[in-house]
Amino acid sequence: MAKQVLVTGGAGFLGSHLCERLLNDGCEVICADNFYTGDKSNILPLMDNHRFELMRHDVTFPLYVEVDEIYNLACPASPVHYQIDPVQTTKTSVHGAINMLGLAKRVRARILQASTSEVYGDPSVHPQPESYWGNVNPIGIRSCYDEGKRCAETLFFDYHRQYGVDIRVARIFNTYGPRMHPNDGRVVSNFIVQALRGEDITIYGDGRQTRSFQYVDDLIEGMVRMMATPADFPGPINIGNPEEYTIKQLAELVIELTGSASKLVARPLPQDDPRQRRPDIGLARQVLKWEPTVNVRVGLQRTIDYFRTIV
Ligand SMILES: NC(=O)c1ccc[n+]([C@@H]2O[C@H](COP(=O)([O-])OP(=O)(O)OC[C@H]3O[C@@H](n4cnc5c(N)ncnc54)[C@H](O)[C@@H]3O)[C@@H](O)[C@H]2O)c1
């Protein structure tokens, strides 16, 4: 019988790619989403598949479905979205984790949490290994997301220790690709949209802060492998691309690949913006035999091709 898989946040950017991949792998997929930042257009091509089921559901409320695996992705991921209603953001992470872990416990499902590199905050260790505990402001404007995700990790490990729930915690680093929201303020989508519209490209700070960028297909492969690890390995595992770029380099690459005449303009840095972020992926290489395969030029070109169809 086909594996039954629940994907929360399945109508979002990452969730829609994950649903697509799982269907291609022959799974029965239930996508649960409240459409806070997700969009039906992301999953429209999947709706004709008889193994795909869409449920409008908010993970802050309990859910009862019989499944073998749960991927918990429900949570707005960009500052623009998660700061609109910060209390709801924390509730989604924390109550959502409790509800999905409760479900996993009841039906004995394996559950994977889409955690984030934001649990490292503004890191004082570089690159960041999983053993680093982070440097997070608990009362700032990003805290609803960062601390919500940290608390969700705590809940995952306590459900594991206390009730034996079979957990996986993936710490996802900056990911980009087709179906990102065009207006969510994330750096890759911002730059591409600005370049395609011929507008100024806004760089926060001096542009020397660095980020690493992972193409969505690499992330999905990492998550699927992590879910499939047979041994009891709860993680956390970093899933990201360790190639590091300054924000200025990224902007210049986007201008080159789009052939845009846009100019770079500087704006002040937002509060608590991390100066640098880069994953140590030694553990993923060792345990999952995984590493990113899509280089930034190829990934950006595919993303630009997507944005050309919607901008
Ligand atoms: N994209 C990245 O670079 C990145 C990096 C680290 C972690 N993550 C994590 O991956 C997950 C997916 O991120 P994304 O980039 O696809 O973001 P997204 O905003 O596109 O997707 C999030 C999805 O969750 C849904 N959602 C939000 N609150 C919900 C709730 N209470 N109940 C049910 N559904 C709800 C949204 O409608 C949306 O479909 C998030 O948990 C995010 O924290 C993403």
Ligand as a Chemical Component Dictionary entry (heavy atoms), coordinates in Angstrom:
data_LIG
# 
_chem_comp.id                   LIG 
_chem_comp.type                 NON-POLYMER 
_chem_comp.pdbx_formal_charge   0 
_chem_comp.three_letter_code    LIG 
# 
loop_
_chem_comp_atom.comp_id 
_chem_comp_atom.atom_id 
_chem_comp_atom.alt_atom_id 
_chem_comp_atom.type_symbol 
_chem_comp_atom.charge 
_chem_comp_atom.model_Cartn_x 
_chem_comp_atom.model_Cartn_y 
_chem_comp_atom.model_Cartn_z 
_chem_comp_atom.pdbx_ordinal 
LIG N1  N1  N 0  12.306 29.153 2.671  1  
LIG C1  C1  C 0  13.329 29.131 3.488  2  
LIG O1  O1  O 0  14.401 29.616 3.149  3  
LIG C2  C2  C 0  13.203 28.471 4.844  4  
LIG C3  C3  C 0  14.341 28.444 5.660  5  
LIG C4  C4  C 0  14.256 27.843 6.903  6  
LIG C5  C5  C 0  13.073 27.255 7.318  7  
LIG N2  N2  N 1  11.979 27.301 6.516  8  
LIG C6  C6  C 0  10.753 26.686 7.026  9  
LIG O2  O2  O 0  10.119 25.908 6.029  10 
LIG C7  C7  C 0  8.696  26.023 6.153  11 
LIG C8  C8  C 0  8.092  26.458 4.827  12 
LIG O3  O3  O 0  8.627  27.719 4.459  13 
LIG P1  P1  P 0  8.267  28.402 3.060  14 
LIG O4  O4  O 0  9.460  29.163 2.634  15 
LIG O5  O5  O -1 7.658  27.425 2.164  16 
LIG O6  O6  O 0  7.192  29.475 3.535  17 
LIG P2  P2  P 0  5.712  29.763 3.015  18 
LIG O7  O7  O 0  5.212  30.953 3.744  19 
LIG O8  O8  O 0  5.684  29.783 1.514  20 
LIG O9  O9  O 0  4.936  28.450 3.475  21 
LIG C9  C9  C 0  4.376  28.292 4.735  22 
LIG C10 C10 C 0  3.025  27.617 4.567  23 
LIG O10 O10 O 0  2.447  27.383 5.852  24 
LIG C11 C11 C 0  1.085  27.793 5.826  25 
LIG N3  N3  N 0  0.695  28.161 7.191  26 
LIG C12 C12 C 0  1.113  29.214 7.934  27 
LIG N4  N4  N 0  0.543  29.183 9.148  28 
LIG C13 C13 C 0  -0.260 28.079 9.166  29 
LIG C14 C14 C 0  -1.122 27.502 10.127 30 
LIG N5  N5  N 0  -1.293 28.075 11.348 31 
LIG N6  N6  N 0  -1.790 26.376 9.800  32 
LIG C15 C15 C 0  -1.644 25.791 8.576  33 
LIG N7  N7  N 0  -0.843 26.309 7.626  34 
LIG C16 C16 C 0  -0.163 27.433 7.920  35 
LIG C17 C17 C 0  1.062  28.950 4.861  36 
LIG O11 O11 O 0  -0.225 29.234 4.361  37 
LIG C18 C18 C 0  2.038  28.474 3.777  38 
LIG O12 O12 O 0  1.380  27.689 2.816  39 
LIG C19 C19 C 0  8.427  26.994 7.293  40 
LIG O13 O13 O 0  8.169  26.271 8.466  41 
LIG C20 C20 C 0  9.727  27.744 7.424  42 
LIG O14 O14 O 0  9.943  28.196 8.732  43 
LIG C21 C21 C 0  12.024 27.901 5.287  44 
# 
loop_
_chem_comp_bond.comp_id 
_chem_comp_bond.atom_id_1 
_chem_comp_bond.atom_id_2 
_chem_comp_bond.value_order 
_chem_comp_bond.pdbx_ordinal 
LIG N1  C1  SING 1  
LIG C1  O1  DOUB 2  
LIG C1  C2  SING 3  
LIG C2  C3  SING 4  
LIG C2  C21 DOUB 5  
LIG C3  C4  DOUB 6  
LIG C4  C5  SING 7  
LIG C5  N2  DOUB 8  
LIG N2  C6  SING 9  
LIG N2  C21 SING 10 
LIG C6  O2  SING 11 
LIG C6  C20 SING 12 
LIG O2  C7  SING 13 
LIG C7  C8  SING 14 
LIG C7  C19 SING 15 
LIG C8  O3  SING 16 
LIG O3  P1  SING 17 
LIG P1  O4  DOUB 18 
LIG P1  O5  SING 19 
LIG P1  O6  SING 20 
LIG O6  P2  SING 21 
LIG P2  O7  DOUB 22 
LIG P2  O8  SING 23 
LIG P2  O9  SING 24 
LIG O9  C9  SING 25 
LIG C9  C10 SING 26 
LIG C10 O10 SING 27 
LIG C10 C18 SING 28 
LIG O10 C11 SING 29 
LIG C11 N3  SING 30 
LIG C11 C17 SING 31 
LIG N3  C12 SING 32 
LIG N3  C16 SING 33 
LIG C12 N4  DOUB 34 
LIG N4  C13 SING 35 
LIG C13 C14 SING 36 
LIG C13 C16 DOUB 37 
LIG C14 N5  SING 38 
LIG C14 N6  DOUB 39 
LIG N6  C15 SING 40 
LIG C15 N7  DOUB 41 
LIG N7  C16 SING 42 
LIG C17 O11 SING 43 
LIG C17 C18 SING 44 
LIG C18 O12 SING 45 
LIG C19 O13 SING 46 
LIG C19 C20 SING 47 
LIG C20 O14 SING 48 
# 
